[in-house]
C-alpha cells in the first residue's frame, strides 16, 4: 500500500486555505505522485491558477520552491512497509543529512506548523473554550501515553491560576475521577489519534455527568471530537512514528499557552494572588530566593 504523502500533508489544512489555494490543493491530492512530472506552466494550465500563485502556495506549505516541493514529494511516496523501516520523525529528513541540516529542517518544520496553526485558529473557537473555563470550579487534565505528558504540562501551567486543578496519570484513577465530575467542572482531554479507547471512555463518563469537555487532537472525524463541547484539531507532519505525535506536541503546548495567558488576564487580580501564593510557597526551594 502506498503512503499518500500529499493527502496527509494537505487535507488537514484545507479549512485554512483560500478558495484558490483549495483548487491547487485538490489538484495536488488528485495527482498524487504524478505531480512530480508536471511543470508550473502545466499546473497553471490545468487549474486556471497563475504560476506565481502556485509558487506562493508551495512556499506557504513549507517548501523552498517548486523544485524542492517535487523532490520531497517524490521521496515520500513510498509504501507503508518501506516507511515503517525508517527512523524518522520529520518526513523530509534523511540519514545523509548533517546535524546542522537536521536542526534547520526541524526548526523550519516547527515554524511552518506554528504559522499554519495561527492561520487556522479562529477567535470564536478560542472564546468558546474560554467560556467553558471561566465559570469552572475545577479543571481536570487527562491523557494517555505521550498525551499524558502534554496533559501534565497543561496542568502545571493552570495550577498557577485561581482555579483548583487536577492531573491524574493512572487510567483507573482517571475513570474514577470522571464519575465525580459535574456541570461546574471543565475537562481537558488530549489524544493525537482521537481514537484512544481509554480517553473516549473518560469523555463518555464526563459527558454523562454534564462536565464541560475541551479536546486537543489531530483527528477531525474522531468520536472524541463528537463527544466534546469544543475541540482543537491540529495539523502535524506525518511520519513513520506519527502516532507518537512528536511534531504535534509543540502545537498542543502552544494552544494551552494561549488559553492559559488569556485566563490569567481575564481575572488578573485573583490570578496574581494565586501566583504570588505559589511563589511564596516555593521561595525556600530557591538558593538565591529567585522567583520561578
Secondary structure, DSSP 8 states (H G I E B T S, - for coil): -B--HHHHHHGGGGGGS-HHHHHHHHHHHHHGGGGGG--HHHHHHHHS--HHHHHHHHHHTT-SSHHHHHHHHHHH--BHHHHHT---SSTT--TTS-HHHHHHHHHHHHHHHHHHHHHH--HHHHHHHHHHHHT-SEEEEEE-THHHHHHHHHHHHHTTSSSEEEE--SHHHHHHHHTT--TTEEEEEEESSS--HHHHHHHHHHHHTT-EEEEEES-TT-HHHHHSSEEEE------TTGGG-TTTHHHHHHHHHHHHHHHHHHTHHHHHHHHHHHHHHHGGGSSS----
